[in-house]
């Protein structure tokens, strides 16, 4: 009986020790969890998005079919569009096939096939081709023309403000952009430039959507350095340039 009592006491003493050890492990694990850095979502929420973007990349492209094509949501359509653009570039640029010649040849081939099919349908016992009556609707054409007119007027207004000496920042930005565009235009022709832009629209948004956190963090550092350099440049150079008369009148 005495031995049985001692066994019970030893077992209870061992259970107390194990409970204390488990409690210490759980507390240390909770402390280590608290010491861990915050989740990536918390880190990414502190990053300012590129160009002040607040919406996802999919909504920046307007959603729907255009965003599906540019962001490769539908890989078959995106690959088909990019492949068609590549074929057109090879046809016009590498093979030096002219657009007017291609359009005329396609029309000749289409009209010849339809004409022969319509006349030979009675001999081959097949129904004649159904040629749809295609007409341009008035409302979408007028809306597109109105939207284009608004954008052209806005661009002309911006150019007028820049030429009037009202905004030095816009003037320098436009001059730099036109200079870069002239350099690119001297290296390649207009069709190649359009094709390069088209390929970039089908590759850069996808890569940016995949690595947007790293790109936004790097862009934030670059923009911070550019602002510091601009402050120095403004203090040393821009502040010493005499302002335009329209800007002085506006301040008065």
Secondary structure per residue as TSV (DSSP state, phi and psi in degrees):
chain	resnum	aa	ss	phi	psi
A	1	X	-	360.0	-41.0
A	2	X	H	-64.6	-40.1
A	3	X	H	-65.1	-38.2
A	4	X	H	-62.6	-39.2
A	5	X	H	-66.7	-38.7
A	6	X	H	-66.3	-36.4
A	7	X	H	-64.0	-41.7
A	8	X	H	-62.9	-41.8
A	9	X	H	-65.3	-40.9
A	10	X	H	-65.4	-39.7
A	11	X	H	-64.5	-41.5
A	12	X	H	-65.9	-36.5
A	13	X	H	-66.7	-39.1
A	14	X	H	-66.9	-39.4
A	15	X	H	-63.5	-39.0
A	16	X	H	-63.7	-40.6
A	17	X	H	-64.6	-42.9
A	18	X	H	-65.5	-37.6
A	19	X	H	-63.3	-39.5
A	20	X	H	-65.7	-39.1
A	21	X	H	-65.3	-43.8
A	22	X	H	-63.5	-40.3
A	23	X	H	-64.2	-37.4
A	24	X	H	-68.0	-38.2
A	25	X	H	-65.9	-42.5
A	26	X	H	-66.3	-39.3
A	27	X	H	-67.4	-39.8
A	28	X	H	-66.7	-36.6
A	29	X	H	-67.7	-37.2
A	30	X	H	-67.1	-37.8
A	31	X	H	-65.5	-40.5
A	32	X	H	-66.4	-34.0
A	33	X	H	-65.8	-36.4
A	34	X	H	-71.0	-29.1
A	35	X	H	-77.5	-13.1
A	36	X	S	-68.0	149.9
A	37	X	-	-66.5	161.2
A	38	X	-	-65.1	166.8
A	39	X	-	-67.2	158.0
A	40	X	H	-59.3	-29.7
A	41	X	H	-65.2	-36.2
A	42	X	H	-67.2	-35.3
A	43	X	H	-69.7	-44.2
A	44	X	H	-68.9	-27.1
A	45	X	H	-69.1	-24.9
A	46	X	H	-80.3	-14.1
A	47	X	S	-79.5	130.9
A	48	X	-	-78.1	130.3
A	49	X	-	-73.4	158.6
A	50	X	G	-65.9	134.8
A	51	X	G	59.5	25.2
A	52	X	G	69.1	25.9
A	53	X	-	-69.8	133.3
A	54	X	-	-113.3	-18.3
A	55	X	S	-98.8	159.3
A	56	X	-	-63.1	162.9
A	57	X	H	-61.6	-33.6
A	58	X	H	-62.1	-39.9
A	59	X	H	-78.7	-22.5
A	60	X	H	-64.0	-35.9
A	61	X	T	-82.5	8.4
A	62	X	T	88.9	-2.4
A	63	X	S	67.6	-176.7
A	64	X	H	72.6	-152.8
A	65	X	H	-66.7	-41.5
A	66	X	H	-58.6	-43.1
A	67	X	H	-67.1	-36.7
A	68	X	H	-62.7	-35.4
A	69	X	H	-73.8	-49.0
A	70	X	H	-70.7	-31.5
A	71	X	T	-98.7	10.0
A	72	X	T	58.6	39.2
A	73	X	S	-69.6	-37.5
A	74	X	S	-111.3	99.2
A	75	X	H	-66.8	-31.8
A	76	X	H	-66.3	-46.8
A	77	X	H	-66.7	-43.6
A	78	X	H	-62.7	-44.1
A	79	X	H	-65.4	-37.2
A	80	X	H	-65.6	-42.5
A	81	X	H	-65.7	-45.5
A	82	X	H	-66.9	-38.0
A	83	X	H	-66.2	-39.2
A	84	X	H	-64.6	-41.2
A	85	X	H	-64.9	-38.7
A	86	X	H	-65.3	-40.7
A	87	X	H	-63.6	-40.1
A	88	X	H	-65.4	-40.4
A	89	X	H	-65.3	-42.3
A	90	X	I	-63.7	-40.7
A	91	X	I	-66.4	-44.4
A	92	X	I	-87.0	-32.8
A	93	X	I	-94.0	-52.2
A	94	X	I	-78.9	-43.9
A	95	X	S	-87.5	-6.5
A	96	X	-	56.9	42.8
A	97	X	-	-88.9	131.0
A	98	X	-	-84.9	148.3
A	99	X	H	-64.5	-46.2
A	100	X	H	-62.3	-39.1
A	101	X	H	-64.5	-43.0
A	102	X	H	-63.4	-43.4
A	103	X	H	-63.1	-43.3
A	104	X	H	-64.6	-42.1
A	105	X	H	-64.8	-40.2
A	106	X	H	-65.4	-41.4
A	107	X	H	-65.6	-40.5
A	108	X	H	-61.0	-45.7
A	109	X	H	-65.3	-43.7
A	110	X	H	-65.1	-47.0
A	111	X	H	-64.3	-38.2
A	112	X	H	-65.4	-43.4
A	113	X	H	-64.3	-46.1
A	114	X	H	-66.1	-39.3
A	115	X	H	-64.4	-46.8
A	116	X	H	-66.4	-38.2
A	117	X	H	-65.6	-41.0
A	118	X	H	-65.9	-38.1
A	119	X	H	-80.9	-27.0
A	120	X	H	-94.0	-0.2
A	121	X	T	-65.8	-33.4
A	122	X	T	-72.6	-25.3
A	123	X	T	-85.3	-31.3
A	124	X	T	-99.6	7.4
A	125	X	T	56.4	45.7
A	126	X	-	-130.2	153.4
A	127	X	-	-70.9	146.1
A	128	X	-	-66.7	158.3
A	129	X	-	-66.7	143.6
A	130	X	-	-91.7	106.0
A	131	X	-	-92.4	116.6
A	132	X	-	-70.2	149.7
A	133	X	-	-88.8	97.0
A	134	X	-	-93.0	126.0
A	135	X	-	-137.6	140.3
A	136	X	-	-78.0	125.3
A	137	X	-	-69.9	146.3
A	138	X	H	-74.8	-41.5
A	139	X	H	-64.8	-49.7
A	140	X	H	-62.1	-35.6
A	141	X	H	-66.0	-41.9
A	142	X	H	-67.8	-38.0
A	143	X	H	-64.9	-41.6
A	144	X	H	-65.2	-42.0
A	145	X	H	-64.3	-39.5
A	146	X	H	-66.7	-41.7
A	147	X	H	-64.4	-40.2
A	148	X	H	-64.6	-39.6
A	149	X	H	-63.0	-42.1
A	150	X	H	-62.6	-43.6
A	151	X	H	-66.6	-39.5
A	152	X	H	-64.8	-43.7
A	153	X	H	-63.3	-37.5
A	154	X	H	-65.3	-41.9
A	155	X	H	-64.3	-40.8
A	156	X	H	-64.9	-36.3
A	157	X	H	-66.7	-40.6
A	158	X	H	-64.2	-42.7
A	159	X	H	-63.5	-37.1
A	160	X	H	-65.8	-42.7
A	161	X	H	-63.4	-39.2
A	162	X	H	-67.7	-43.9
A	163	X	H	-66.8	-24.3
A	164	X	T	-80.6	-4.9
A	165	X	T	79.9	26.0
A	166	X	S	-85.5	-29.8
A	167	X	-	-135.8	108.0
A	168	X	H	-71.5	-34.9
A	169	X	H	-62.7	-47.1
A	170	X	H	-64.0	-37.9
A	171	X	H	-60.3	-47.7
A	172	X	H	-66.4	-37.5
A	173	X	H	-66.7	-42.9
A	174	X	H	-66.7	-41.6
A	175	X	H	-61.7	-44.2
A	176	X	H	-64.4	-41.8
A	177	X	H	-64.1	-43.5
A	178	X	H	-65.9	-35.9
A	179	X	H	-66.3	-43.4
A	180	X	H	-64.2	-40.8
A	181	X	H	-65.0	-35.8
A	182	X	H	-67.1	-36.3
A	183	X	H	-66.8	-43.5
A	184	X	H	-64.4	-39.3
A	185	X	H	-66.4	-29.0
A	186	X	H	-75.1	-22.3
A	187	X	H	-85.9	-31.4
A	188	X	S	-145.3	159.9
A	189	X	-	-82.9	179.8
A	190	X	H	-65.5	-40.5
A	191	X	H	-64.5	-41.5
A	192	X	H	-65.3	-38.3
A	193	X	H	-63.7	-42.8
A	194	X	H	-63.2	-40.4
A	195	X	H	-65.6	-39.8
A	196	X	H	-63.2	-43.5
A	197	X	H	-62.4	-39.7
A	198	X	H	-64.7	-42.4
A	199	X	H	-66.4	-39.8
A	200	X	H	-63.4	-37.2
A	201	X	H	-65.7	-24.2
A	202	X	H	-95.6	-2.9
A	203	X	H	-122.5	-45.4
A	204	X	H	-63.7	-46.4
A	205	X	H	-60.1	-36.1
A	206	X	H	-66.8	-45.7
A	207	X	H	-66.0	-37.4
A	208	X	H	-67.0	-40.1
A	209	X	H	-63.4	-31.7
A	210	X	H	-78.2	-36.8
A	211	X	S	-121.0	38.9
A	212	X	H	-68.0	-32.6
A	213	X	H	-65.1	-45.7
A	214	X	H	-67.2	-40.5
A	215	X	H	-66.3	-42.4
A	216	X	H	-66.2	-38.5
A	217	X	H	-64.7	-42.7
A	218	X	H	-66.5	-41.7
A	219	X	H	-65.2	-34.2
A	220	X	H	-64.4	-40.6
A	221	X	H	-65.5	-42.2
A	222	X	H	-63.9	-44.2
A	223	X	H	-64.1	-36.1
A	224	X	H	-64.6	-42.8
A	225	X	H	-67.0	-38.4
A	226	X	H	-65.3	-37.4
A	227	X	H	-65.2	-39.2
A	228	X	H	-64.4	-42.8
A	229	X	H	-67.4	-34.7
A	230	X	H	-68.6	-36.7
A	231	X	H	-62.1	-42.3
A	232	X	H	-65.5	-43.0
A	233	X	H	-65.4	-36.7
A	234	X	H	-67.5	-39.4
A	235	X	H	-71.5	-32.7
A	236	X	H	-92.8	-31.6
A	237	X	T	-118.6	-58.8
A	238	X	G	-64.4	-35.1
A	239	X	G	-68.3	-19.4
A	240	X	G	-90.8	-7.5
A	241	X	S	-80.8	130.2
A	242	X	-	-65.4	140.2
A	243	X	-	-83.7	158.9
A	244	X	-	-70.4	159.0
A	245	X	H	-65.7	-33.8
A	246	X	H	-67.6	-35.8
A	247	X	H	-70.3	-37.0
A	248	X	H	-66.1	-41.0
A	249	X	H	-64.5	-36.3
A	250	X	H	-65.3	-37.3
A	251	X	H	-72.2	-35.0
A	252	X	-	-67.7	360.0
